[in-house]
Amino acid sequence: MSRPRGKQTEFVHHFEGAQTLDGLLELSGSPYGSEEVLARMRAAQAEGQPHGAVIPTLFEGEPHFPSPEVARRLFQNLLGLWDMVEEGHTPRLDDGPRPPRPKKEKPVPPRPFAPGQPDAEFVEAAWRYLEDDEKGRQRRTHAFENRQDALLGALDAAGLTDEGYGAARHLLFELHAMLELGWPPGLASVDPAQLERAGTETPPVPEALAAYAEEALYEAEQDEEHPLSPEELTQVRTLVRRGLTALWEARKGR
């Protein structure tokens, strides 16, 4: 008599998790749970014993399987757990499946302030958005470098230290990005003459942006590793204020 040609169920060593193993052990009459099984397997392997010396000790007498399927799954799980311990893995024995990873929320840009001026609430929201939006930050960095080369040229020619140059460039980039976020028409390239014009260091710019710049300059002065000297701070402050004025004046369609 030939066997039927139906698909045969393969026997594979596979640990399906603590909940499944606990249920199979209970159905088979074992008084132990997955934690006790794991502890016995670790102790046996430490003593160089095979799995055949451990599995029979999980039952009081002969196991009683309600069906061949329960027996097959139980031994698949036990041998899968044994293999994991033997390979140095740490089986996960908790009460359920792994919770799904929380999806990273996409940063939401602040609402534009145009045609008015930015207030402190907008500046705070824009700063946080720029911090969270890594891809957008890279794109805006490229836009700043390509469009505001006159501004960067003025910084290059100022003879600042690396710390002073870095502080001024970073701050002017942030101000540029904030203005682009809040002014949908965007910004044109700044007028280079404004960066040398006396009087523009006390600019008619939005108070919220000027306050943000001052706070950033204060932090640069107080930096624990590379604080700006009082002399360089004065120079950086002048460049940043003139740059902010130039950027504010560069708004398109104002």
Buried (B, 14 or more C-beta within 10 A) or exposed (E): EEEEEEEEEEEEBEBBBBBBBBBBBEBBBBEBBBEEBBEBBEEBBEEEEEBEEBBEEBBEEEBEBEEEEBBBBBBBBBBBBBBBBEEEEEBEBEEEEEEEEEEEEEBEEBEBBBEEBBEEEBBEBBBEBBEBBEEBBEEBEEBBEEBBBBBBEBBEEBEBEEBBBBBBBEBBBBBBBBBBBBBEEEBBEBEBEBBEEEEBBEBEBBEBBBEBBEEBBEEBBEEEEEBBEEEBBEBBBBBBBBBBBBBBBBBEEE
